[in-house]
């Protein structure tokens, strides 16, 4: 009771009563902060992995240099495209507004790391060298380097140990390795990044692509890149192409194709669901931990709260004290969670070559979720205040 009298004397002080309540039991306070920090880190990592999934699986679709995209109706995503007949591109060129229709070839190959000699899966892209497929200057400036047979450009951001090889290529020393049964030469470098399905990517000409896929026919293409003449509306031309071409292909605008990829990840891929579930579990863990702390705190001070009510304080004031504690806990738990998550992002990005970063919008989102987490816990914990009857002090 002496402690409570001291608490009453501090009501006129500027220190919030909620903070004084929390500081009264420092072990409980540290436990609550650790729990919120853990929950925030879990949410940060799940959101970061989900964002890396979306970015890594759409980085090449976003970079396509085309107004419209033709793909098979059986295509699922950029890593699981189905081929269609090249004559569809010839048919597309007869539609008013179409300036050009080029083929893009895609496939996964088993590439041998020149340093470790271990095999890994790499995305191989074959394009028409006369018409760059991507809006990536670093690639387009080196397309002449893959004109010779069995030459490729290598993504320096690929997952794996390639430090020595990258230095040699940067010094102008070509590096040879194997793809399947063929020997290929790395003649240049670019940087995009790995994905969840492939450790990296190789860019080459369409002819080199067909050499590395001897069973692949030139007439079976993965994507059709449609460029329009100036002044034509992509949506109108897309409608004309959809009406003209058979139903074995679909025509999408560039943004529509990006949305197609994102929709596959978010709604069709189990990975997107798993990351979303992980974020929800982190939120629930935080709610449970904060509720336990606040509920215990309220229960241990029921007599003091009853005294407040006997002194004339309204329930709104008592509820405000509990929500004040929840707000303080959310801030104290979020700060270390953000710092640790930033470090974890850097370590994970270096180890996996995935595009993990901390945008301000994500930090703000997690902060709001932390407020909601602690607020929900405080709302449930305040139900115990109904038992704070003044008679309890006698």
Steps between C-alpha positions, in 0.01 A plus 500: 500500500795728560597453138152604395520816716825587324327444169226743600760764578634472148167566333591865479837413354556502125594131491206303355332276754504214247880518478527501880283192514721321248824605671374367831578143383802529270522128430141498376573809291806339337301185432228701326755695292674177398169346399395797289847520346482132405154545348613807303810321368283210387264736320788696346665183367178354361410826324858533376506149357161550337615827342823334383289223344287751312799705386730213403228320304394814313833676443534376142131549411525859630808561284345376176527755221159449343154650490318167484591143589380179338520178699345157505163460670661212693773722645505523880781745569835621368670183621231272356423641159364269234614540143277601210541508125713783360251548220280679755758781489477514121123518527531781756704708259197526271299684764494881458722678750750217548852620421689179581449158657809328636548164665654448842627157603519394865615186674683368805840340448748316720802727511836401650653761728845576351648535851341223704414271205161440660188495287213736566179608329521819294242682290612524136349777287540505124405817313519666162824699515369751246210594726585516874242319710566684827528860610831423667783714356770283655374203297419688181847651481657154498276311258777495240703292748265201455494495121757221487382141559475380860553838665292637787467797734502411869300658784759605757226505767442126463490288812829321562877551512602681182742764629810383310307443177343847514841661548639313197211602278525862616868492402401391150598137546225269371408209728388162369274245665238242406127503445391145449739348245607831346783730598397864527697820544399782734578818309325763710315580821175663604306524826137418572490243779403144588149369544337232712503253208843569344835601647562755228466571129691489173423715197590391148378514141203303376736287285721416796192415703395244238852353498477445874149353463550269200156345538329839499365610163546858385127516437416438867536831685443589865386862471405731220607862542275740310607859437244746369522787259482845658147625570332163543320410822641175647161396635330539163775312317490230766129455437563476125773242550285296739224490237743412220716232663383146587413412858827313561662833591401800710595863450575729794622854538841537665340594832240230454775242465666624822164472675465149356829401664410659833158336503660159450728555800234647727210271423638186336839452662502344851811705582305824504244345735774370730658845536161655570426235761839562661423871533161422655660259747752765602216742567312241709813417700545869580136537607524202736825616659387858555164383631670277756716788621218755520254255648747404772574865567134590530428201722788585735376859540126444529495645852676815382261538208210455742645781711509724196131429440425575868683835460267590213707404196286372216544172317622691194802618699582147614458367148726779377776384735488147355498626140786733593699195609413326172619802299827522692563128456437523126763773456756335728457168319494641147834685515723197571287292264570743217873512572535121513289459186726741309801290591320178412403645161862579419624157605224319310546709185874428500443127550213450253544780241131585546386864480436554871472864607316703761279764341355765727149382412568155647642643820190720533274202430663286769486792745126532440462123541691526827265772621204283399659196666551677831170685474308176451680348798421806712133487398472142621703564817274790605214257552665415834445859615132420538604312813666810650235563763575753776400239755815307409716744694336409833 
